[in-house]
């Protein structure tokens, strides 16, 4: 165990890497805890806050994680914090402001340290964020910056990775106004090293600057169609050193004793009817790209995404009719998932990851036919608590709904029906199973249509991971 003589007061004994995190960050005004899920980055932030005796703390996090922070302070904090959260109701934020102001002012008057927890979707909007007139000019600071905050915590900071996004600009504004900042994420580069720019612009703009074009020129080799694609990376050692000048990286396999995991691929052939529709869509897509290149034009991103989406739907057996309705044209994927479920022990807890609404319905229909009880976790339905309590033995989960703030360790079997193209979403979903609390070896099944976009997406995810790992993991913390 590392020396704890100078460690902040805490209710829970820190792990060695958490002591290291404190020692590396304690003398810096801005720091990035790039700790994998389950390695205690929330505790690192809370202990850092207490070590600096911060009394006014602003925490920005995903909506699904808001309810986690009061529990984390109760478990770890050596000081009695008043944790105030933005109520997750459909009442307009403007109507919530009086109560929030009363709670915050009461804690200040009582000389009690407080943390205000707000989500990424809300912190930059009026009235929490800047007030704007009809010409979109800022005329007021908004509710949040009407207070003087000692520390800003951006939890899952990769949510502000898009330099031109509203949340990224809102974070930049907070970063300029609040002196001490702690950013947390187990996936600082969810897609590529480009993702770090906007985060560091808010955390410490002196590291990578405030011009995204210059950042790309420094570290990217552009090529492909109209020189718009990143085809290689350069100055990677410099990027690595600058990142780690205010960051500390911890991988869970290096510090946690977790059971092993296995990836298994199950392939199937699309039926003739589905294959024909799939090939027609793909040929049309290729033809559009070729015509655009010959004409010196570019394919619109939105059109390309629509085509990719339709191809992915087809591998799930779903086709869209002219009237907008969707129908199941091929059952190959669902049949393969059926075989996996049948091969597993009866009542074994299973999670099936899906991208599309109709996929979720197909999984639930399949389970009913097998006599299995299936719940759903999506934007429309949340059965996670009932599943965790054993009321359901199968849980069909939308990947976007299941990537953060939930614990799926009841299951040791995850079936990926579809994934989407986001490396961050994919890895975070996997980590819902392989984390502290998991006592059994984990198996991930990937159900892929042969000669399809399914395999291309999986290969792309692997390549992206290789790029990210070359920057983050293949080189050790300095």
N, C-alpha and C positions, 0 to 999 in steps of 0.2 A: 504494500500500500504506500502511495506517495505521501509526502509530508503534508499534514492537515493543519499545521499551526497557524497558517495565514488564510485558511479557507473560510468563506463567509458562513455565518450561522445558518444551520439548516436542520430540518427534522429528519432527513434521510441521509445515510452515509453515502458519500459519492464514490463512484467507481474511479479507477485510476485515470481513465481517459477524460473523465469529467474534471478531475483535478488539473490535468494537463490543459484542458480547455480554459479553465479559469486563469491559470498562470500565463497562458499565451495572450489572453484577451484583457486582463485586468487593467492594464495601463494604456489601452487604446480606446479612443472615443467611438470607433465604429468597428464592428467585428461580424464575421460570418461563420456561424456554427453549421458546417456542412456535414451533419451527423445523420447516418442512416436511421430510418424509422426503428424505434425500439431501443436505441442507444442513449436516450435520455437528453435530447436537445432542449426540451421544455425545462427540465431541471437546471440545465446549464444556464439558461436565460434567467430563471428565477433566482438562482444563487448569485449570478452576476448583478442583478438588480439589487439584491440585499447587500452584496459586497460594497456597492457604491451608495447605499442608503437612499436609493431613489424613492421618492414619495408620490410622484405623479407619473404613471406609466400608461402609455397608449399601445395597445396590442391590436394589430390588424391580421386577420386570419380568414381562411375559408369559412363559409357559413356553417358547414357541418362540424367545424372544430370549435365554434364559440362555446358550446356547453362543456368542453373539455378543460378549458383554462381555469374556471373556479375550482375544479377538482384538483388540478395540478398545484395550485397555490395552497390548497388545504393540506395536500400530502407533503409538500416539500418546504414551503416557506418558513423560515425562522422568525418572520415577523407576521403579525396579523393583518393581512391585506383586506380591504374592501374591494371585491371584484364586481364591477358593474358591467353588465352585458347588454348589448342592443337586443331588445326583445324580438324573437323570431315570429312576429305576427304580421298579418297583412295590413295592419293599420299604417297609414302614411307616416313616414319618419317625422314629418313636421309636427304631428300630434304627439309623438313620443318625447320630443325635446324637453318640454316642461318637467316631466318626471325625471329624465336623465340629469337635467341641470340641478334639480332638487337633491338627487342622490349624490352627485359629485360635490356640490357645495356643502352638503351635510358632512361628508367625509373630510373635506378640507377644514371646516370649522372645528371638527372633532380632533384635528391633528392626527388623522389616521391615514396610513399609506393606502393609495387606491390604484387599481388598474381598470382601465376602461377598454372593453373588448368589442371590436366592431368588425364587420366582414368586408371583403374586397369589393363586393358589389355596391356598398353603401358609402364607404368612407370619403370618396371623392365627390359624391353628388351633394347638391343642395338638400337640406340645410346643414348637413354635417361638414361638407366641403365648401369651397369658395362660393360666394353669392355672386351671380352674374345678372347683368341687365339684358334688355332685349337685343342688344348688339353683341352679346356674348363677351362683354367686358367684365372683368372681376371688379366688383364694387365692395365686397366684404370678405373677411377671412373665413366665415362660417363657424359653426358651433365648436368643432374640434380645436381649431387654432385660436379660439377665444380664451383658452387655458394655456398655461405655461407647463409643458411636459418635460420631465427630467430625462425620459428614455422612450424611444420608439422601438417596438418589437414587430418585425414583419415575419409572421409565421408562414411556412410554405412560401417563401419569398419568390419562388419561380413563377408565381401568379402574375408578377409584374415584368415578365421577360420580354414582352412586346414593346419596343421603344416608343412606338406611336400610340399605344393604348391609353385610354383614359386613366386606368388604374396606375400605369407606369408614371404618367405625368403627375397624378395625385401624390404618389409616393415620393417623387422628386421634390415636390413642394413641401411635403412633411420633412423630408431629409434636410432641406435647407433651414427649416424653422426649428428643428429639434437637434440638440448637440450630440446626445448619446444615442447610438443606434445599434441594435442587435438583429441580424437577419438569420433566419433558420430555414434550412431545407436539406432533406436527404438527397434531393435531385436538383442541384444548382444549375446543371446543364440538361434539362429534360430532353432536348432535341440535338443541340450542338453547342459548341463554345460561344456562338453568337448570343445565346440566351443570357449570358452573364452581364452583358453591357448595360442594359437598362437597370438591372438590380444594383450594380456598382455605381451607376449614375446617381441613384438615390442614397446609397450607403456611403460612398466616398468618391466623389467625381474626380478627385486628383489621381486615382489609380488608372482608369481607362479613358478619362476625358469626357467631354459632353457632345462629341460629334460622332454619330454612328457611322457615317461614311468613312471617316478617317480610321475608325476602329476596324472596319471591314478591310480597308486597304492595307492595314498593318498585319492582319492575321489570316486573311482569306486569299486564296487564288481562285479567281472567277473564270468561268468557262461555260460550255454548253450553249443552249439557245440564247442568242443575244447577250452572251456573257453575263447571264443573270444567275447562274448556278454556282454554288461553292463546290469546286472540284478537288480542292486540296487545302491544307492548312500550312501556314508558315510561321516562323517566330514562336513556335509552340513553347519552347523553354522559357521565353520571356513572359508569355501569357501565364504559364504555370507559376512562375516566380511572383508575378504581380498579384495573381489570385491569392496565393498563400501568404502574401505579406500581411493580409488582414483576415485570413480564413484558416480554419482547422477542419480537416477531413477525417471522419471515422467510418469505416465499413463494418457492418454488423458481424460479418464472418471473422473479423479480426479480434473482436472483443466479446462476442456472445457465444455461448455454447448451445448452438441450435442444432436440431436434427437435420439430416441431409435432405436434399430435394432432387427430384428427377423430372426431366422433360420428356414427354412421349408424344410422337406425332402419329395421328391417324388420318389416312388419306382415303378419299372416295372419288368415284367418277360421277360427273353430272349426267343425268339421263339425256337421251337424244334431243328431246324438245327443249330442255333447259340449255343444253350445249349450243344448240342453234341460236337461241336468243342471245346467249352470252357472246358467241362469236360475232354475231351481227353488230352488237353494241361495241365490241372491241374494234372491229374493222372500221366502223363509222368514226370512232375516236382516233384511230391511227390515220385515217384519211383526212380528218380535220387538221391534225397536227402537220401532216405532210403538205397539205394545201397552204396552210399558214406559212410554213417555212419557205415554200416556193414563191409565195407572194410577198415575202418580206414582212409578214404580219406576225402577231403573236396570239396564241390561244389564250382566251381569258381564263383567269384563275377560277372564277366561279363556274364556268362551263366545264373545265377540266375536273373540278371537284364533283360536279353533278354526275359526270360520266363514271368517275371512280366509284362514287357511291352506288350507282346502278349496278356496276360490275360486282361489287361486294355484296349487294342485296341478292344478286343472282346466285352466288355461291352458297348463300343461305337458303336458296330455293324460292326467294321472294321476287316476284316480278310486278311491275306497275302497269296497270291497264290504262287505256286512253282516257277513261273517265276519272283517273286519279286513284281508283281503288287498287288495293294490293291483294295478290293471291299467291298461294304456295304452289309453285310449278314443279319443284323438285324436292324430294324427301331424303336425298342422300345424306345430308349433314345431320338431320334429325334422327335418321336411322342409325348412323354411326354413334351419335350420342346415346341413343337407346341401348346399343350394345354395351357401351361403357358402363352405364348405370346398372344394367342387368348383371354385369360381371362383378360389380361391387356388392359387398354384403348388404342384406336387407336392412333398412333403417340407418345405413351409414350416412352421416351428414355430407352432402355434396353441394358445391356451388357451381353454377353455370354462368359464365360471363358472356353477355350479349351486347350488341351495338344497337339493334333495331327493336322497335316496339313489337312488331309482329313476331320476331324471334322469341321475345319473352312469352308471348301468348302461345307459341308453338311448344315451348319447353313446358309450360304449365299444362297444356293439353296432353303432352306425352306422359307427364307424371301421373295425371289422372288415369290414363289408360293402364299404367303400371301399378296403380294402387298406392302411389307415393304422394305425400302431402307436400305441395310446392308453394312457397311464398315468393314475393317479388320485392325487389329494391330498385326503384326508379324515381324519376321526377314526379310520377303520378301516384306511387304507392310505396309504403315503407313498412315492410314486415320483418326488419332486421331483429327487433327485440323478440318477436315471437319465434323466429328461427333460432336465435341464441338460447331461448328458454326451452327448446325442444318441441315446440308445437308444429314445426315443419322440419322435414328431414332434407328437403332440397330447397335451395334458394336461387332463383333466377335474378341476376343482377345486371343492370346497365353499367357499363364500364365507367362512365363519367360519374355515376352516383356512388360507385363503390371504391373509388380510388383514394379517398381521404376520410379520416375521422371514424372509421369503423374497424371492428375486430372480427376476423373470420377464422380464428384459430380453432373454432369448434370442428372445422372441416380440415381434412388432410388431402382432399381431392378437389381440384379445380379443373373444370372443363371450359376451354376457350372456344366458344362457338364462333365468335368474331372479336376483333380487338380494336379496330380503328388504326390510325397511322401515328398516333402519339406515343413516342417512347416513354415519356413521363407517365402518362396514364397507365400504360402497360406494366411498367416496373412497379409503380405504386400499388396497382391492384395485386400483383404477385406478393408484395410485401404484407398485404393484409393477412396472409396465411403464414408466411415464414418470418415469424417475429416472436418476441418473448411471450410465453403462454402456450406456444405450440410444443407438444410433447411427442408428436409422431412424425415420421418422414413424410414429406409433402410430395405429391405427384401432380404435375400440370399436364393436362391433355390438350393438344392443339389439333382441332379437327379442320382439315384443309382440303379443298377441292383440287384435284389434280389439274395441272396446266392452267392455273388461274391466278387471279390477282391475290388470292389468299397467300400463296407461297411468296409472291413478290413482296407483299407487305411484311411477312415474317423476315425475309432476307434484308429488307430495308431497315427494320428495327434492329437487327443484329449488327448491320454496318454502322448505324448511328451510335449504337452502344460502344462499338469499337473505337469510334472517334472520341466519344466522351471519356471513355476509360483511358485512352492514350494521354489525355490531358490531366484527368483527376487521379487515376489509380496507379498507372504504370510508373509514375514518379511519386515518390513518397513526400509526406509533409516535410518541409525544411526543418 
